[in-house]
Structures are given as structure tokens and as C-alpha cells.
Amino acid sequence: NTTYLAGNQFGVGLLNSNLSIDWISLRDTAVALVSYLSDTLWAASYNGNLYYLKNKKLIKRASVKDFPRHLARLDDGRFIISTRNGVKIISGASVKTISKYSDLSIKQAFCSFIYNNKIFLGTEGGLAILENDSVKRARINGKEINRAIYSIINGKDGLWFGTDNGVYLIRDTSLTHFDENSGLMGW
């Protein structure tokens, strides 16, 4: 197992068994994120360039020209990248910017995930869905979250949402909120 790090100005780090780190630099910019998808390490720079790692070199694949926050791969091989200015779909080297949003509070995207063959997004305004090149507010099992969602995990006991107000769990048709009052550490 190899552990990779997003090292900002240092680039992408490969953690060795002796805990030393081999750095692969982008030279012109900092690394904002790394993702391991389909047996390939992907990295995105602060200026929106998408790279993949091959033979210990970062090879540029595409540019979204925006600050990236999350990268996911769709079943058809395309990528979805969440940015502070919306969602981009990458196919090969071409980038498609999604420009239709039901309201501006869901344009700033933090993460994405696939659930029931649909693309859901964690946004500044809460849970959203990407359908037919348009982003709109969403519900899962009849439940909605209208808080900023920074991360989403599909766990064995339900869908977990990391928000600006604690953690939410959607399990079947129930929605549970965890915060300082339920044992989470507060600020």
C-alpha cells in the first residue's frame, strides 16, 4: 500500500516505509488535492490543472481553470470536479462547465458522490443533484440538508454528511443530527 499526500507547494508526496517522503513537484503551482481513482493517482493544482501520476511524473490531463475541491470518477470514465465556482465535467482533455443552477447558494461545490446512479453534490447551500446538465436542490429518502456540506461518505449504516453544523446521518427514511449536544467535540 502506498500513501500519497497533497503537499501544497511541495507537490505530491509518496510516503516511504521509513516515513520519509519523496516529493514530486508541479514546479509552477501548488497541489490542492490528490485522489486515488481506478488504480491511478490524480492530483489537481490550485490553478485548476488536473494531473495523473505515471512513472513518478505528474502528467497534465486537463485544466478547469478554477480552484478544485474534490475529484470523482463516473462509471463512464468521465471525471466530475467540484470547485468554488461550480461543477465541471472532464472527458479526455475537454472540460464542460455546468452553468445551470436552481439558486446560487448551491453553485460553490465541496464534494460529489454517486448514490442510486445519481450524482449528488455537497455545496455551500446544502445537498444538490446534477441532472441533465443542471444543478438543483436534492432530497435523499425524502430528507434534505440545507447546510454547507463538506464531505459525504456512504457507510454501512447510511449516508454521512460532514457539515458546518456537525454531522448528519441519513439511514433509510430517518435523519439524525450529531453535534456538541450529542458528543461531538465543538470549537
N, C-alpha and C positions, 0 to 999 in steps of 0.2 A: 504494500500500500504506500502510495506517495501522498504527502501532504503539500498542498500549494498555498501560497499566501499572496494576497494583494498588498504590495508594499509601497503604495503611493509613489514617491519619487524614485524608490529603489527598483520598481518594476514588479515582476512576478518572481516569487521565491519558491524554491524547491527545498523542503526540509529534509536533511540527511539523517541517517540513523544516529550519528554522533551529535545531533542537534545543531549542527552548523547549517547555514543557509546558502545555497547557490542562487545568485540573483541574475535574472535575465531582464535587461533594461530596454525600455522603449526609446530611450535617448531624448526624444523631443517632448515628452509629456509624462504625466503620472498615471498609474494604474488605479482605476476606480473600483473595479470588481473583477473577480475570477469566478468561473463556473465550470464544473466538470460535467459535460453532457455527451452522451453517446460515445464514450471512450476517448474523448478529446477534451483537452483543457482549452477554455476560451477566456480571453481577457478583454476588457474594454477600458479605454483610456478616458481621462476627464474630458477630452475634446470630442469624444464620441466615436473613436475608431474601434472597430471590432477585430480582434486578432485570434488566431489559433496557434497552439504550440506544436511544432514539428521539429524533431531533431535538435531540441534545446534552443530553437529560434522562434520568435513570435512573427507570424506571417499575417499581414493585413488582409482581411476579407471584405470589409465594407466600412462605410462611415455614416453614422446617423446624425453627425454634427450637433450633438446635444449631450448634456451630462447624463450618463447612464446610471440606473439604479439596480436593475435586475434583468437577467437574461434567461430565457427558457426556450426549449426546442419543441416545436409542434410535431405531431406524428408524421406529417408530410415532409419533414426536413427543414421547413422554414423556421426562422427564429422570431421571437417576439421580445422586444426590448422596451422596458419601462423607463421613461425619462422624466425629468422635471417639466417638460413641455409636451407630454403626451406619450402615445404608444407608437412604435414603429415596427413594421414587419419587414424582415430581411429574407430575401430569396436570392441565392447566389450573391452577386455583388450589388444587386439593386435593392433600394430601400423605399418602402411605401410608408408615408406618414398618414396616420389616421387623423382626419380633420373634423369629423362629426362627433360632437359631444352633447348629450342632453342638457348638461349645465357645466359651467366652467370649474366648479368645485371638484369634479372628477377627472379633470384633464391631467393634473400632476399625479403620475403613476409611480408607485413604490415597488410593486411586485405583481406577478401574474401566476396563475396556476390553472390546470385543466381539471374539470370536475364534470362528470356525466357528459363527456365530449363537448363541453363548452369552455370558452376562455373567460375566466374571471380575473378581475384586477383589484388589487388593493390600492386605493387612491387617497388623496388628501380629504376628499369628501365622503369616503366610505367604500363599500363594496359596489363594484361595477362589473358589467359584462360587455365583451366585444362581440358584436353580431353584425354581419353584413356591412363591414367597414364603418361601423358606428359604435360609440361607447355610450351606455346608459346605465342608470342605477339598477341594481340587481337584488334579488332575493334568492336564498338557498333554503329549500324546505319551508318556504313561507316566512323566513326570517331575514331581516336586513340589518346592516350595521352602517350607521351614518357618522362614524368617527374615522379619523385618519387611520388607515390600515397599512402597517409597515411590512408585515410578513404573514404568510399563510402556510400552514402545514396540515396535510391530510394525514391524520393519525389513526391508529386502530380504533380509537374511541370517538372519533368525529373530526370535524374541521376546526382547527385552532387559528385564531386571528390575533396577532400582536398589534395593539393599537396605542394611541396616545392616552388612553384611559384604561389601561390594564389589558387583560386577555379575555377574549370571548371564545366560547366553545359552542358550536352547533352540532348537536347529536340528535339524529332523527328530526323531530319537529320541535325540540327544545333548544332554547338559547340560554346559556349560563354565562354570567359576567364575574370575572375574578379581579379583585383589586386589593388595596391595602386592608379593607374590611374582611376579606376572605383569606388573608395570609400572605399576599404578595408583598414584597418589600417596596416601600414608597421612596420618594425622593427624600 
